[in-house]
Amino acid sequence: MATEIMELATRIAENTARVNEYLLNQNLPTPSFDVEGPLDTMIPKHEVEVESARVAIIDDTLKLRRLVLGPREYLMSYTHDELISQQAITRYRIAHSFPVGQQTSFADIATATGLNSNLVRRFIRHAVIKDIFMEPESGIVAHNAVSRLLAEDQVVHDWVGASTDDLWQAAAQTCNALDKWSTSQEPHETGFALANNTDQPIYSEFLRFPERARRFGSAMQAFTQGTGFELTHVISGFPWGDLGKGTIVDVGGSQGFASFAIAREFPALSCVVQDLEPVVSAAVTPPELSNRVKFMTHDFLAEQSVVGADVYFFRWIFHNWSDKYSIQILRNHIPALKKGAKIVINDNILPQPGSLSQWQEDRLRSMDLTMTEIQNSYEREVDDWAKLFAQADPRLKFLGAKQPSGSNLGFLIAEWNGDQ
């Protein structure tokens, strides 16, 4: 009889064969945690069928594991100490304590890091069980592909460090913050605030600690530079060419990367990139775009100063802010809007349950809770976005949502139907 676990096993075998065949036919390396193994998936996103097979393997293996564990062992498999070894690896730079391609001992790592040798042994062996590092013989440590990535890729190292030192601590205090500030929409009344004993929002608190701020900013690059966040999706997700010689205001546009991409693709358009002074002063405009991309110091919690633009563009801004402040940001733009002007938001859109793979949906719903723990914000479904525009001003007509294929961020568009 075809039981659920046998159906899962069959699908896993079939999809694994598809992925393996593709890699072999393309002369690409197959997955391996060997130190010289590939550091990323070798399957391009445009290979839709093969990528779908890879995602199905991830979903089905997770499901099979849970079923075989059973409800009791499955619940008990979530342990509070899951991230301790990763925190130690990044905090004490264990992956940097010996060169990739060489072996070392627990004692030598202890000397290099200043840790007790007994602790090093315990951290390393916990990490090895998680497929980080190898212990080819007792007491001897070598890098594998995962620890190599931590040693060689600063962005990944910063991501694990920020996750364990900043986000993990905030997560542990989130329910305590809810007990204290149950209905708060304030960004300084969060699990992060309790974990750091501060009355400041996360980014204000980081101003006191430049290295933490640098690490957190670097960690966020793991998202913005990762698969699904490519600027090609910004180009294709909205009909920028229809604006002719129009003007785009890139609100909170950081270093201007989205505006640079738009301006290169649509040479008739002009862009104004707005952000806070420290960001703007560090921005560098490519010489060939200097006539069409300008930077301006602006705080989007204040009234918009550029009047009459065609599009006010927000890329990954609103998910940081609760409804209270998101509505304020939208209302701050109303005095600047001409009739027909559009608010274009490029941000996460929470899916309807079951519409994505379980793995992909899990990542979004985890991000949703992360925004609660650090900002008192949340990720929004399409109806939440529509409600946000309506609450800001009924003259902001919501034109709908679009999720470009392969993109992690969707597009939400509203048009100003007021008299200006």
N, C-alpha and C positions, 0 to 999 in steps of 0.2 A: 504494500500500500504506500502511495506517495504522501508521506507525512510532510509537515511544514519544514522540518529540518533537512529532509532529503531534497525537497524542492529548492531550498536555499543553496544547499551544497551543489546541486546540479547547475543552477544559474551561475554560481561562483566559478565552477569549473569551465563552463562555456564562455563566460566573459573573460576569464583569465586567459583562455586559449586565444580569444580575439586580440586582446592586448599584446600578448606574447608574439603572435604572428605578425602584427603590425610592426613591432619593434625590430624583430628579426628581418623582416622584408625591407625595412628602412635602414638597416645596419646601425641601429641605435642600441645603446646599452640597456639591458634589462634591469629592473629594480634590484638594488643591492645596498647593504649598509657597509660593505667593504670600504676601506678608506679612500680608494680610488673610484668608488661607485658614483653614479649621478647624484647631484645635490638637489635636483628638482625633477618633477615629472617630465618625461621626454615627449609626451603627447601634446601636440599643438592644439589650441582651442578650436581651430577651424576644422580639425578632424572630428566632426561632431559624433559620428557613430562610435569611434574608438574611445573618445572622451566619455561618452555616455556609458560605455561598457566599464570604464575605469571607475566612474562614480557609482555604478551599480555594484561593483565589487566592494567598494567601501561600505555602502549601505548594507549589503547582504552579509558581509562578514561581521559587522557590528551587531546585526540582528541575530545571526547564528550564535555568536558568543553569548548574548544575553539570554537566549532561549536555553542554551546548554548549561549556563550557570544556574538558571532557575531564579525565581523572584527573590528568595532570601539572599543567596550569594551575590546576586546582581546588585541589590541594594547595599550589601556590605562591602562590595568592591570599590565603592566611593569612599576613599579614606582621606582624612584631613592632612596626611603627611605626603600626599602625592607629589607636591612641588618642592619639597625641602631640598632634595639633592640638586635640582635645577637652580634654586636660589643660591645654594652654596657655590655651585660651579661658576655662576656669573659674578656673584659678589666677591669671591676670592680669586677670580680669574684662573680657575683650575685648568680650563682648556688651553690657556696661554702659558702654562707652566712648563711645558716641554714641546719640542717641535713636532709637527705633523711628519709622520714617516719614521719617527724614532719611538723607542720604548723607555719607560721609566719605572721607578718603584714608588710605593706609597711614601716611603721615607723621603725620597727626593722631592715629591710633590709637597710634602709637609714643610720641608725646608724652603721651597720656593714661595709658598703661600703664607707661611707663618701659622698654619693650623697644626693641631695635634695629629700625629701620625695615625692614631686610632680613629679619629674622626674622618680623616682622609679615606681610610679604608672603608669605613661605613658609607660615606657619601658616594664613593666611586662604585661600590658594589650595588648600592641602590640604583645608581644611574645605569649600570650595566644591565640590570634587569629591565630597565626602560629602553634598552638599545641605545644608550649614550656611553661611549667608550667601549673598549674590549679589555678583557683580562686573559691574554693568551696563555699565561701560566700563573700559578699562584703568586700574588704579590706584585706582578708585573702588569703595567697599564700601557695600552696603546690606543691611538685614535681610531675611530671608525668614521664613516661619512657624516654622522650626526655631530660628533664632537669636533670633527674637522670644520664643519660649518660654523660652530660656535667660536672656533679659534680664528677663522679667516674672514668671516662676514660680520662686520661691526654692527650692521643693522639688525641681523638676527640675534646677536649677542645682546644688543640693547633691548630688543623686544622681550627676550626671556627675562632680562634683568628688571625691566619696568613691570612686566607681568607679575613677577614674584615679589618684588620689593614695594611696588606701588599698588597695583590693582588687586593682588591677592589680599593684602591687608585691608583694603577698602571693602572688598567683598565680605570679609569676615565681620565687618562692623555694620553692614547695610541694614540688617533687621533691627539692630540696636538703634540706628538712626531713625528707622520707621517708628520704633517705639517712642522716640523722643520728639520727632517732628512728622507726625503721621500724614499730614496733608500738605506738607511744604513743597513748594516749587522753586525754592531758593537754591542756587548752586553751592552755597556754603553750608548747607544743612544736610550732609550726606554721610555715607559710610567712610568716604575718604577723609572728611573733616574730623570724624571721631578717631579714625586710625592715626591721624597726624596731630591730634590735639590742637586744632586750629579753627579759627572762625573765618577763614578765607577760602574762596573757591580754589579748585585745583591749580589753575594756571597762575593765579595770584600767589599761591603758596610756593609754586615752583620758582617764582622770581627771587625768592630768598635762597634758593639752592641751584646755582647755575648748572652744575653737573647733572642733577636730576632733571632739570628742564631740557638740557641737551639730549640726555638719554631718552626721555619721553618723546621728544620731537623726532629723534632718529627712529624710535620704535614705530611711530606712526607711519614712517616711510614704508614699513613692511606691508602696510595696507595700500597707501597711495601709489606705490611703485610696483605693487603685486599684480598678479593675473586678475583680470576683471576690472581693474582701475585704469586701464590704458586710456590715454587722451584721445585715441581714435573713437572711443565711444562718445566723448564730448562732441566731437566733430559730427558724428553721424546721428546723434540723438535728438537734434533740433535743426530745423531748416534755416540755419544762419544766413544762407545766401539770399533768402527772401527779404532780408533787411536792406539790401542794396548798399548804400553808403551810410548806413545807420551807425549808431553808437551803442556799445555794450558797456555796462558798468559791472565789473567783476567784484562783487561785494565780499570782503574777507578773502580776497584772492591770493593771499600769501605772496609767493615769489613770482606770481604771474604766469605759471606754466600753462594753465588752461587758456588764458588770453593769448599767449604766444602761439599756441597751436591753432586757435581760431583765426588769428590774424594772418598766419601763414597760408591757411587754406582758403581764406576769403579776403583777398587783398583790398576790397573796397571798404571793409569795416574798420572802425576805430574802437579801441578798448581803453577804459579807465580802470586800473586795478587799485582797489582800496584796501588798506589794512592799517594796523596800528604803527606808530612811528618806528619802533625798533625793526619791524619787518620791512617797512618801506625803505628805510635808510640802507638796508642791506641788499635790496633788490638791484639786479643788473639787467637792463634791457638789451637784447641783441641789437647791434647797430642797424641792421636792415629793417628793424621794426620800430625804431625810435620815433618815427613820425606818426605812428599809428597806435602805439601802446604807451600810455602814460601812467605813472604811479601817483597816488594821492593818499595822504594821511587822513584816515576817517575811522571813527568808531561807529559800528552799525547799531549800537544802542542809542545813538543820537540821530537827529533828523538828517535825512539824505540831502547832501549839498549839490549833487549834480542833477539839474532839472531838465526834463524833456528827453531823456535817453529812450532808445527803443526797447532795450531789454535790461533788466536788473537781474544779474545772474548770481546764484548762490550755490557753490559746490561744497557739499558736505559740511554745511554750516548749522542747519536747523536741528540736526540730531543731537547737537550739543546743548540744546536749550529746551527748557520746559515750555508748555503752552503759554504761560504768562509772558515769558520773554520773547518767544517766537511771534506772538501777536504784536508785541511792542515793536519788534524789528520790522514787521510788515507795515504797521501803521506809520512808522517813521519814514516810509517811502511814499506814502500817499500824497503829501504836498508836492512831490517831485514828478508825479506821474502825469503824462499827457494821455489823452484818450487813445486807446488801442495799445498803449505800452504793455509789455508783458513782464511778469515775474516768472523767471525760469529757475527752478530748483532741481539740482542734481544731487540726489541723496538716496539713502536706503529706503526701500519700500518693503515692509513686512508682508510676506506672502500669505495667502489663505492656507491653512493647514493641509499638508499633503500635496501641494502643487509643485514643490521642489523635491529634490532628493532629501532624504532625512539628514544626510551629512551637511548639505548646503543650508537647509532650514535651521539646523542646530547652530551653525555659525552665526546666522542672523539673530536668532533668539538669545544667544549668549551675548552678542553685542548689545541687544536691547537691555539686558540686565546690567551690563557694564555701564551703560549710560546712566542708569539709576544710581549705581554705587558711587560714581564720580561727579555727576552733574545734576542729579534730580531730573534728568530728561528721559526720553525713551525713543525707540524706533517706532515709526508710524505706519499703519496700514493706509490704503488709499482713502478710505472713509475718514480717517483721522486728518489726512492732509486737506481733504475737501472742507471739513469742519473748521480747520485752522484758518483757511482763507475767508470763510463765511463769518467767523468771529472777528477777524481783523476788520473787515468791511464788506457788506453785501454787494458793493459795486465791483469787488474783485471776483470776476466770473471764472470759476474753475473749469478749465478746458479738458482736464483729464490727465491720466498718467500713462507713461510709456516705459517699458523695460527693454532696452536694446539687448539683442541676443549676445550672450557672452559677457555682459556688463554686470558688475555687482551693484551699481547705482542706477536708479531709475530717474525719469524726468517727470516733474510735476509742473504744470503750466497754468497760470492764471492771467487773465486780461483785464485791464482797467477799463471799466465802462462808465466812469464818472465824466464830469463836464470839462475837466481841464484840458 
